Amino acid sequence: MEDIVVREAVVDDAEDMITYLNIVGGESDNLMHGSDGFKAPVEAVRRRIQASHESNNSVILIALDGEKIIGRAELAGNTGPRLCHNATFSIAIRKDYWNKKIGTRLMTEIIENAREMNLLNIELEVVADNKAAIALYHKMGFSDVGVFRKYWFANNAYHDAIVMQKCLND
């Protein structure tokens, strides 16, 4: 996968990002939306990307195979002086690129960005049955810190979510 390019998203990626998010939403029950369920207007996505550029504790990275977005990772920093050392992490990879180390690559770059931003903690929630993601998060140094019971609703059933955290100064 040497041909895969990882870079920070720019506002001109907004339309392609919406297309990508609607594709990955249909490939997994582990995302916040299903197939064609990402309904944010292009202008809202542009504003979110621009806000991440202007933030000192947020970043959106995309992985590209040629011109096609095949992965996305976001570090969304908290605001306010008492919480701005924390950020929430999310990631998704297109199914035909699973198990090709793209998730590891995006996470490695996100963690490097977090350290450069002087963040102390990265947190995330993951559906308890998403064993592959949980294994990746553990490999990258995340620890389980709790469980949200019946947090996720997919396929007419409620699922628990594991809350995880990586402390960058440990």
Backbone as JSON Lines, residues from 0, in Angstrom:
{"i":0,"aa":"M","n":[0.82,-1.18,0.0],"ca":[0.0,0.0,0.0],"c":[0.87,1.25,0.0]}
{"i":1,"aa":"E","n":[2.01,1.16,-0.65],"ca":[2.91,2.3,-0.74],"c":[2.31,3.44,-1.54]}
{"i":2,"aa":"D","n":[1.33,3.15,-2.39],"ca":[0.72,4.18,-3.23],"c":[-0.31,5.02,-2.48]}
{"i":3,"aa":"I","n":[-0.67,4.61,-1.27],"ca":[-1.66,5.34,-0.49],"c":[-1.01,6.61,0.08]}
{"i":4,"aa":"V","n":[-1.68,7.74,-0.14],"ca":[-1.21,9.02,0.36],"c":[-2.1,9.41,1.54]}
{"i":5,"aa":"V","n":[-1.48,9.83,2.63],"ca":[-2.22,10.36,3.78],"c":[-1.88,11.84,3.89]}
{"i":6,"aa":"R","n":[-2.93,12.66,3.98],"ca":[-2.72,14.1,4.11],"c":[-3.88,14.71,4.86]}
{"i":7,"aa":"E","n":[-3.67,15.94,5.27],"ca":[-4.73,16.67,5.95],"c":[-5.81,17.04,4.93]}
{"i":8,"aa":"A","n":[-7.06,16.9,5.34],"ca":[-8.18,17.27,4.47],"c":[-8.18,18.78,4.25]}
{"i":9,"aa":"V","n":[-8.61,19.18,3.06],"ca":[-8.77,20.59,2.73],"c":[-10.23,20.81,2.33]}
{"i":10,"aa":"V","n":[-10.66,22.06,2.35],"ca":[-12.08,22.35,2.09],"c":[-12.54,21.82,0.73]}
{"i":11,"aa":"D","n":[-11.65,21.75,-0.25],"ca":[-12.03,21.24,-1.55],"c":[-12.32,19.73,-1.53]}
{"i":12,"aa":"D","n":[-12.01,19.04,-0.42],"ca":[-12.31,17.62,-0.29],"c":[-13.74,17.36,0.18]}
{"i":13,"aa":"A","n":[-14.48,18.4,0.51],"ca":[-15.78,18.23,1.16],"c":[-16.74,17.34,0.39]}
{"i":14,"aa":"E","n":[-16.93,17.57,-0.9],"ca":[-17.88,16.75,-1.67],"c":[-17.44,15.3,-1.73]}
{"i":15,"aa":"D","n":[-16.15,15.07,-1.97],"ca":[-15.64,13.69,-2.01],"c":[-15.76,13.03,-0.64]}
{"i":16,"aa":"M","n":[-15.6,13.81,0.43],"ca":[-15.71,13.26,1.76],"c":[-17.14,12.81,2.05]}
{"i":17,"aa":"I","n":[-18.11,13.58,1.61],"ca":[-19.51,13.18,1.79],"c":[-19.79,11.88,1.04]}
{"i":18,"aa":"T","n":[-19.33,11.79,-0.18],"ca":[-19.5,10.54,-0.95],"c":[-18.86,9.38,-0.21]}
{"i":19,"aa":"Y","n":[-17.63,9.57,0.23],"ca":[-16.9,8.54,0.97],"c":[-17.67,8.12,2.22]}
{"i":20,"aa":"L","n":[-18.13,9.09,3.03],"ca":[-18.82,8.77,4.27],"c":[-20.11,7.99,4.02]}
{"i":21,"aa":"N","n":[-20.8,8.29,2.93],"ca":[-22.0,7.52,2.6],"c":[-21.68,6.11,2.14]}
{"i":22,"aa":"I","n":[-20.54,5.93,1.51],"ca":[-20.11,4.58,1.11],"c":[-19.75,3.76,2.34]}
{"i":23,"aa":"V","n":[-18.86,4.28,3.2],"ca":[-18.42,3.5,4.36],"c":[-19.58,3.27,5.33]}
{"i":24,"aa":"G","n":[-20.53,4.17,5.37],"ca":[-21.7,3.97,6.22],"c":[-22.49,2.73,5.85]}
{"i":25,"aa":"G","n":[-22.47,2.37,4.58],"ca":[-23.16,1.17,4.12],"c":[-22.33,-0.1,4.22]}
{"i":26,"aa":"E","n":[-21.06,0.03,4.56],"ca":[-20.17,-1.13,4.61],"c":[-20.01,-1.7,6.01]}
{"i":27,"aa":"S","n":[-20.52,-1.0,7.01],"ca":[-20.31,-1.42,8.39],"c":[-21.44,-0.89,9.26]}
{"i":28,"aa":"D","n":[-21.77,-1.64,10.3],"ca":[-22.76,-1.17,11.27],"c":[-22.09,-0.46,12.44]}
{"i":29,"aa":"N","n":[-20.81,-0.16,12.31],"ca":[-20.04,0.4,13.41],"c":[-19.84,1.91,13.3]}
{"i":30,"aa":"L","n":[-20.52,2.55,12.36],"ca":[-20.41,4.0,12.2],"c":[-21.7,4.68,12.63]}
{"i":31,"aa":"M","n":[-21.64,5.97,12.83],"ca":[-22.79,6.73,13.33],"c":[-23.95,6.8,12.33]}
{"i":32,"aa":"H","n":[-23.69,6.48,11.09],"ca":[-24.74,6.56,10.07],"c":[-24.63,5.34,9.16]}
{"i":33,"aa":"G","n":[-25.72,5.03,8.48],"ca":[-25.73,3.92,7.54],"c":[-25.49,4.39,6.12]}
{"i":34,"aa":"S","n":[-25.78,3.52,5.19],"ca":[-25.61,3.84,3.78],"c":[-26.43,5.08,3.43]}
{"i":35,"aa":"D","n":[-25.79,6.03,2.79],"ca":[-26.43,7.29,2.39],"c":[-27.07,8.02,3.57]}
{"i":36,"aa":"G","n":[-26.56,7.77,4.77],"ca":[-27.1,8.39,5.96],"c":[-26.37,9.65,6.4]}
{"i":37,"aa":"F","n":[-25.29,9.97,5.7],"ca":[-24.56,11.19,6.04],"c":[-25.17,12.31,5.21]}
{"i":38,"aa":"K","n":[-25.96,13.15,5.86],"ca":[-26.77,14.14,5.14],"c":[-26.3,15.58,5.31]}
{"i":39,"aa":"A","n":[-25.12,15.77,5.88],"ca":[-24.64,17.15,6.07],"c":[-24.45,17.83,4.73]}
{"i":40,"aa":"P","n":[-24.84,19.09,4.63],"ca":[-24.61,19.83,3.38],"c":[-23.11,20.07,3.17]}
{"i":41,"aa":"V","n":[-22.73,20.2,1.92],"ca":[-21.33,20.4,1.56],"c":[-20.75,21.59,2.32]}
{"i":42,"aa":"E","n":[-21.51,22.65,2.43],"ca":[-21.0,23.85,3.1],"c":[-20.69,23.57,4.57]}
{"i":43,"aa":"A","n":[-21.47,22.73,5.22],"ca":[-21.21,22.37,6.62],"c":[-19.91,21.56,6.74]}
{"i":44,"aa":"V","n":[-19.68,20.67,5.8],"ca":[-18.45,19.88,5.81],"c":[-17.25,20.79,5.55]}
{"i":45,"aa":"R","n":[-17.41,21.71,4.63],"ca":[-16.33,22.68,4.38],"c":[-16.0,23.47,5.64]}
{"i":46,"aa":"R","n":[-17.05,23.91,6.36],"ca":[-16.82,24.68,7.59],"c":[-16.12,23.82,8.65]}
{"i":47,"aa":"R","n":[-16.48,22.55,8.74],"ca":[-15.83,21.67,9.72],"c":[-14.35,21.47,9.39]}
{"i":48,"aa":"I","n":[-14.06,21.27,8.12],"ca":[-12.66,21.13,7.7],"c":[-11.9,22.42,7.99]}
{"i":49,"aa":"Q","n":[-12.49,23.55,7.65],"ca":[-11.84,24.84,7.89],"c":[-11.62,25.06,9.4]}
{"i":50,"aa":"A","n":[-12.6,24.69,10.2],"ca":[-12.47,24.84,11.65],"c":[-11.33,23.99,12.18]}
{"i":51,"aa":"S","n":[-11.15,22.8,11.62],"ca":[-10.04,21.95,12.08],"c":[-8.69,22.59,11.73]}
{"i":52,"aa":"H","n":[-8.63,23.25,10.59],"ca":[-7.4,23.96,10.19],"c":[-7.09,25.12,11.14]}
{"i":53,"aa":"E","n":[-8.13,25.77,11.61],"ca":[-7.95,26.94,12.47],"c":[-7.77,26.57,13.94]}
{"i":54,"aa":"S","n":[-8.01,25.32,14.27],"ca":[-7.91,24.85,15.65],"c":[-6.48,24.46,15.99]}
{"i":55,"aa":"N","n":[-6.13,24.58,17.25],"ca":[-4.81,24.11,17.66],"c":[-4.87,22.74,18.33]}
{"i":56,"aa":"N","n":[-6.05,22.09,18.3],"ca":[-6.16,20.75,18.88],"c":[-7.08,19.82,18.09]}
{"i":57,"aa":"S","n":[-7.23,20.08,16.8],"ca":[-8.06,19.24,15.93],"c":[-7.37,19.04,14.59]}
{"i":58,"aa":"V","n":[-7.66,17.9,13.96],"ca":[-7.14,17.64,12.61],"c":[-8.02,16.57,11.96]}
{"i":59,"aa":"I","n":[-8.19,16.69,10.66],"ca":[-8.87,15.67,9.86],"c":[-7.88,15.19,8.82]}
{"i":60,"aa":"L","n":[-7.58,13.89,8.85],"ca":[-6.69,13.29,7.86],"c":[-7.5,12.4,6.93]}
{"i":61,"aa":"I","n":[-7.07,12.35,5.67],"ca":[-7.68,11.42,4.72],"c":[-6.59,10.57,4.09]}
{"i":62,"aa":"A","n":[-6.95,9.34,3.76],"ca":[-6.07,8.44,3.02],"c":[-6.64,8.34,1.62]}
{"i":63,"aa":"L","n":[-5.77,8.48,0.62],"ca":[-6.2,8.47,-0.78],"c":[-5.49,7.38,-1.56]}
{"i":64,"aa":"D","n":[-6.25,6.7,-2.39],"ca":[-5.69,5.79,-3.39],"c":[-5.96,6.49,-4.72]}
{"i":65,"aa":"G","n":[-4.95,7.14,-5.24],"ca":[-5.17,8.02,-6.39],"c":[-5.97,9.21,-5.92]}
{"i":66,"aa":"E","n":[-7.1,9.44,-6.54],"ca":[-7.98,10.55,-6.16],"c":[-9.1,10.11,-5.23]}
{"i":67,"aa":"K","n":[-9.19,8.81,-4.96],"ca":[-10.31,8.25,-4.19],"c":[-9.98,8.22,-2.7]}
{"i":68,"aa":"I","n":[-10.89,8.82,-1.88],"ca":[-10.73,8.76,-0.43],"c":[-11.07,7.34,0.01]}
{"i":69,"aa":"I","n":[-10.13,6.7,0.72],"ca":[-10.34,5.33,1.18],"c":[-10.28,5.22,2.69]}
{"i":70,"aa":"G","n":[-9.93,6.33,3.36],"ca":[-9.88,6.34,4.81],"c":[-9.95,7.76,5.33]}
{"i":71,"aa":"R","n":[-10.44,7.88,6.54],"ca":[-10.56,9.2,7.17],"c":[-10.39,9.01,8.66]}
{"i":72,"aa":"A","n":[-9.63,9.9,9.28],"ca":[-9.46,9.9,10.73],"c":[-9.57,11.33,11.21]}
{"i":73,"aa":"E","n":[-10.24,11.5,12.33],"ca":[-10.43,12.85,12.85],"c":[-10.1,12.88,14.33]}
{"i":74,"aa":"L","n":[-9.41,13.92,14.7],"ca":[-9.14,14.24,16.09],"c":[-9.87,15.55,16.34]}
{"i":75,"aa":"A","n":[-10.91,15.49,17.16],"ca":[-11.73,16.67,17.44],"c":[-11.44,17.15,18.85]}
{"i":76,"aa":"G","n":[-10.69,18.22,18.95],"ca":[-10.3,18.75,20.24],"c":[-11.45,19.39,20.99]}
{"i":77,"aa":"N","n":[-11.42,19.23,22.3],"ca":[-12.4,19.88,23.14],"c":[-12.07,21.37,23.25]}
{"i":78,"aa":"T","n":[-13.09,22.16,23.53],"ca":[-12.88,23.59,23.67],"c":[-12.93,23.97,25.14]}
{"i":79,"aa":"G","n":[-12.45,25.13,25.42],"ca":[-12.45,25.62,26.79],"c":[-11.16,25.28,27.5]}
{"i":80,"aa":"P","n":[-10.72,26.15,28.38],"ca":[-9.41,25.98,29.01],"c":[-9.29,24.75,29.91]}
{"i":81,"aa":"R","n":[-10.38,24.22,30.41],"ca":[-10.3,23.07,31.32],"c":[-10.3,21.74,30.6]}
{"i":82,"aa":"L","n":[-10.64,21.73,29.32],"ca":[-10.74,20.47,28.59],"c":[-9.93,20.45,27.3]}
{"i":83,"aa":"C","n":[-9.31,21.54,26.93],"ca":[-8.67,21.63,25.61],"c":[-7.45,20.73,25.45]}
{"i":84,"aa":"H","n":[-7.04,20.03,26.48],"ca":[-5.93,19.07,26.38],"c":[-6.44,17.68,25.99]}
{"i":85,"aa":"N","n":[-7.74,17.57,25.76],"ca":[-8.39,16.31,25.38],"c":[-8.98,16.42,23.98]}
{"i":86,"aa":"A","n":[-9.02,15.28,23.29],"ca":[-9.65,15.23,21.97],"c":[-10.32,13.88,21.77]}
{"i":87,"aa":"T","n":[-11.35,13.88,20.96],"ca":[-12.08,12.66,20.61],"c":[-11.61,12.19,19.24]}
{"i":88,"aa":"F","n":[-11.43,10.89,19.1],"ca":[-10.9,10.29,17.89],"c":[-11.98,9.47,17.19]}
{"i":89,"aa":"S","n":[-11.99,9.55,15.85],"ca":[-12.84,8.67,15.04],"c":[-12.09,8.29,13.77]}
{"i":90,"aa":"I","n":[-12.44,7.13,13.24],"ca":[-11.75,6.62,12.05],"c":[-12.7,5.71,11.29]}
{"i":91,"aa":"A","n":[-12.53,5.67,9.98],"ca":[-13.25,4.71,9.13],"c":[-12.41,4.45,7.89]}
{"i":92,"aa":"I","n":[-12.41,3.2,7.45],"ca":[-11.67,2.78,6.27],"c":[-12.65,2.06,5.34]}
{"i":93,"aa":"R","n":[-12.54,2.29,4.04],"ca":[-13.38,1.55,3.09],"c":[-13.11,0.06,3.21]}
{"i":94,"aa":"K","n":[-14.16,-0.73,3.14],"ca":[-14.08,-2.17,3.41],"c":[-13.06,-2.89,2.53]}
{"i":95,"aa":"D","n":[-12.97,-2.5,1.26],"ca":[-12.01,-3.18,0.39],"c":[-10.56,-2.82,0.71]}
{"i":96,"aa":"Y","n":[-10.34,-1.96,1.71],"ca":[-8.99,-1.61,2.16],"c":[-8.73,-2.05,3.6]}
{"i":97,"aa":"W","n":[-9.67,-2.8,4.19],"ca":[-9.46,-3.32,5.54],"c":[-8.26,-4.28,5.54]}
{"i":98,"aa":"N","n":[-7.61,-4.38,6.66],"ca":[-6.49,-5.31,6.87],"c":[-5.3,-5.03,5.97]}
{"i":99,"aa":"K","n":[-5.11,-3.76,5.62],"ca":[-3.97,-3.37,4.79],"c":[-3.11,-2.32,5.5]}
{"i":100,"aa":"K","n":[-3.26,-2.23,6.82],"ca":[-2.46,-1.33,7.67],"c":[-2.77,0.15,7.49]}
{"i":101,"aa":"I","n":[-3.86,0.47,6.8],"ca":[-4.22,1.88,6.6],"c":[-4.72,2.49,7.91]}
{"i":102,"aa":"G","n":[-5.48,1.73,8.67],"ca":[-5.94,2.21,9.97],"c":[-4.77,2.5,10.89]}
{"i":103,"aa":"T","n":[-3.8,1.59,10.92],"ca":[-2.6,1.79,11.74],"c":[-1.86,3.05,11.29]}
{"i":104,"aa":"R","n":[-1.74,3.23,10.0],"ca":[-1.03,4.41,9.48],"c":[-1.74,5.7,9.87]}
{"i":105,"aa":"L","n":[-3.07,5.73,9.69],"ca":[-3.82,6.93,10.05],"c":[-3.73,7.2,11.55]}
{"i":106,"aa":"M","n":[-3.85,6.15,12.35],"ca":[-3.78,6.33,13.8],"c":[-2.4,6.82,14.23]}
{"i":107,"aa":"T","n":[-1.36,6.28,13.64],"ca":[0.0,6.72,13.96],"c":[0.15,8.21,13.68]}
{"i":108,"aa":"E","n":[-0.34,8.64,12.53],"ca":[-0.24,10.08,12.19],"c":[-1.11,10.94,13.1]}
{"i":109,"aa":"I","n":[-2.29,10.44,13.47],"ca":[-3.15,11.19,14.39],"c":[-2.46,11.35,15.74]}
{"i":110,"aa":"I","n":[-1.85,10.28,16.25],"ca":[-1.17,10.35,17.54],"c":[0.02,11.3,17.46]}
{"i":111,"aa":"E","n":[0.75,11.27,16.36],"ca":[1.86,12.23,16.18],"c":[1.33,13.67,16.19]}
{"i":112,"aa":"N","n":[0.23,13.9,15.48],"ca":[-0.38,15.24,15.48],"c":[-0.8,15.64,16.89]}
{"i":113,"aa":"A","n":[-1.4,14.72,17.62],"ca":[-1.86,15.01,18.98],"c":[-0.68,15.42,19.87]}
{"i":114,"aa":"R","n":[0.43,14.71,19.73],"ca":[1.62,15.06,20.53],"c":[2.14,16.44,20.14]}
{"i":115,"aa":"E","n":[2.17,16.74,18.84],"ca":[2.63,18.05,18.39],"c":[1.72,19.16,18.9]}
{"i":116,"aa":"M","n":[0.43,18.84,19.1],"ca":[-0.54,19.82,19.61],"c":[-0.51,19.9,21.14]}
{"i":117,"aa":"N","n":[0.37,19.11,21.76],"ca":[0.48,19.05,23.22],"c":[-0.79,18.57,23.9]}
{"i":118,"aa":"L","n":[-1.53,17.69,23.22],"ca":[-2.68,17.07,23.85],"c":[-2.21,16.03,24.86]}
{"i":119,"aa":"L","n":[-3.02,15.79,25.87],"ca":[-2.67,14.79,26.88],"c":[-3.48,13.51,26.73]}
{"i":120,"aa":"N","n":[-4.72,13.63,26.24],"ca":[-5.61,12.47,26.17],"c":[-6.36,12.42,24.86]}
{"i":121,"aa":"I","n":[-6.49,11.2,24.34],"ca":[-7.34,10.94,23.19],"c":[-8.37,9.92,23.65]}
{"i":122,"aa":"E","n":[-9.62,10.19,23.35],"ca":[-10.69,9.26,23.77],"c":[-11.52,8.85,22.57]}
{"i":123,"aa":"L","n":[-12.18,7.71,22.72],"ca":[-13.05,7.21,21.66],"c":[-14.08,6.27,22.25]}
{"i":124,"aa":"E","n":[-15.12,6.01,21.47],"ca":[-16.08,4.96,21.77],"c":[-16.07,3.98,20.61]}
{"i":125,"aa":"V","n":[-16.17,2.7,20.93],"ca":[-16.18,1.67,19.89],"c":[-17.25,0.64,20.24]}
{"i":126,"aa":"V","n":[-18.0,0.21,19.25],"ca":[-19.02,-0.81,19.46],"c":[-18.34,-2.07,20.01]}
{"i":127,"aa":"A","n":[-18.89,-2.62,21.07],"ca":[-18.25,-3.73,21.78],"c":[-18.01,-4.95,20.9]}
{"i":128,"aa":"D","n":[-18.82,-5.15,19.85],"ca":[-18.59,-6.32,18.98],"c":[-17.59,-6.05,17.86]}
{"i":129,"aa":"N","n":[-17.04,-4.85,17.77],"ca":[-16.09,-4.51,16.71],"c":[-14.67,-4.94,17.13]}
{"i":130,"aa":"K","n":[-14.46,-6.24,17.09],"ca":[-13.22,-6.84,17.61],"c":[-11.98,-6.34,16.86]}
{"i":131,"aa":"A","n":[-12.07,-6.15,15.56],"ca":[-10.91,-5.69,14.79],"c":[-10.49,-4.28,15.23]}
{"i":132,"aa":"A","n":[-11.45,-3.39,15.39],"ca":[-11.12,-2.03,15.82],"c":[-10.57,-2.03,17.24]}
{"i":133,"aa":"I","n":[-11.16,-2.81,18.11],"ca":[-10.69,-2.88,19.5],"c":[-9.25,-3.38,19.54]}
{"i":134,"aa":"A","n":[-8.94,-4.39,18.74],"ca":[-7.56,-4.91,18.69],"c":[-6.6,-3.82,18.2]}
{"i":135,"aa":"L","n":[-7.0,-3.07,17.18],"ca":[-6.16,-1.98,16.68],"c":[-5.94,-0.92,17.75]}
{"i":136,"aa":"Y","n":[-7.01,-0.53,18.43],"ca":[-6.88,0.5,19.46],"c":[-5.96,0.03,20.58]}
{"i":137,"aa":"H","n":[-6.11,-1.22,21.0],"ca":[-5.21,-1.75,22.04],"c":[-3.76,-1.75,21.55]}
{"i":138,"aa":"K","n":[-3.56,-2.16,20.3],"ca":[-2.2,-2.17,19.73],"c":[-1.59,-0.77,19.74]}
{"i":139,"aa":"M","n":[-2.42,0.24,19.55],"ca":[-1.94,1.62,19.49],"c":[-1.86,2.27,20.87]}
{"i":140,"aa":"G","n":[-2.1,1.49,21.92],"ca":[-1.91,1.98,23.27],"c":[-3.13,2.52,23.98]}
{"i":141,"aa":"F","n":[-4.31,2.29,23.45],"ca":[-5.53,2.72,24.11],"c":[-5.92,1.7,25.18]}
{"i":142,"aa":"S","n":[-6.51,2.2,26.25],"ca":[-6.98,1.35,27.34],"c":[-8.48,1.5,27.49]}
{"i":143,"aa":"D","n":[-9.14,0.42,27.89],"ca":[-10.56,0.47,28.18],"c":[-10.76,1.25,29.48]}
{"i":144,"aa":"V","n":[-11.71,2.18,29.48],"ca":[-11.98,2.93,30.7],"c":[-13.42,2.82,31.16]}
{"i":145,"aa":"G","n":[-14.26,2.21,30.36],"ca":[-15.66,2.05,30.75],"c":[-16.5,1.48,29.63]}
{"i":146,"aa":"V","n":[-17.78,1.34,29.94],"ca":[-18.73,0.81,28.97],"c":[-19.98,1.68,29.0]}
{"i":147,"aa":"F","n":[-20.44,2.07,27.83],"ca":[-21.75,2.69,27.69],"c":[-22.72,1.56,27.35]}
{"i":148,"aa":"R","n":[-23.62,1.26,28.24],"ca":[-24.57,0.17,28.02],"c":[-25.63,0.59,27.0]}
{"i":149,"aa":"K","n":[-25.93,-0.32,26.07],"ca":[-26.97,-0.1,25.05],"c":[-26.82,1.27,24.38]}
{"i":150,"aa":"Y","n":[-25.59,1.58,24.02],"ca":[-25.24,2.89,23.46],"c":[-25.53,2.99,21.97]}
{"i":151,"aa":"W","n":[-25.41,1.9,21.27],"ca":[-25.46,1.85,19.81],"c":[-26.72,1.11,19.39]}
{"i":152,"aa":"F","n":[-27.41,1.62,18.38],"ca":[-28.58,0.92,17.86],"c":[-28.36,0.64,16.38]}
{"i":153,"aa":"A","n":[-28.25,-0.63,16.03],"ca":[-28.08,-1.04,14.63],"c":[-28.74,-2.4,14.45]}
{"i":154,"aa":"N","n":[-29.33,-2.59,13.3],"ca":[-30.0,-3.86,12.97],"c":[-31.04,-4.24,14.02]}
{"i":155,"aa":"N","n":[-31.81,-3.25,14.44],"ca":[-32.9,-3.46,15.39],"c":[-32.46,-4.01,16.74]}
{"i":156,"aa":"A","n":[-31.23,-3.72,17.13],"ca":[-30.73,-4.18,18.43],"c":[-29.81,-3.12,19.03]}
{"i":157,"aa":"Y","n":[-29.81,-3.09,20.36],"ca":[-28.91,-2.2,21.08],"c":[-27.6,-2.92,21.37]}
{"i":158,"aa":"H","n":[-26.5,-2.17,21.3],"ca":[-25.17,-2.73,21.52],"c":[-24.42,-1.84,22.5]}
{"i":159,"aa":"D","n":[-23.6,-2.46,23.32],"ca":[-22.74,-1.71,24.23],"c":[-21.6,-1.07,23.44]}
{"i":160,"aa":"A","n":[-21.06,-0.01,23.99],"ca":[-19.87,0.64,23.43],"c":[-18.8,0.69,24.51]}
{"i":161,"aa":"I","n":[-17.59,0.4,24.13],"ca":[-16.46,0.49,25.04],"c":[-15.86,1.88,24.9]}
{"i":162,"aa":"V","n":[-15.64,2.52,26.03],"ca":[-14.99,3.82,26.06],"c":[-13.5,3.55,26.27]}
{"i":163,"aa":"M","n":[-12.67,4.14,25.41],"ca":[-11.24,3.93,25.48],"c":[-10.52,5.26,25.54]}
{"i":164,"aa":"Q","n":[-9.29,5.22,26.07],"ca":[-8.49,6.43,26.19],"c":[-7.02,6.1,26.02]}
{"i":165,"aa":"K","n":[-6.31,7.01,25.4],"ca":[-4.85,6.93,25.32],"c":[-4.31,8.19,25.99]}
{"i":166,"aa":"C","n":[-3.51,7.98,27.04],"ca":[-2.84,9.09,27.71],"c":[-1.48,9.25,27.08]}
{"i":167,"aa":"L","n":[-1.24,10.4,26.49],"ca":[-0.02,10.62,25.72],"c":[1.21,10.89,26.56]}
{"i":168,"aa":"N","n":[1.05,11.18,27.82],"ca":[2.22,11.46,28.66],"c":[2.57,10.29,29.57]}
{"i":169,"aa":"D","n":[1.95,9.13,29.37],"ca":[2.29,7.93,30.17],"c":[3.52,7.25,29.64]}
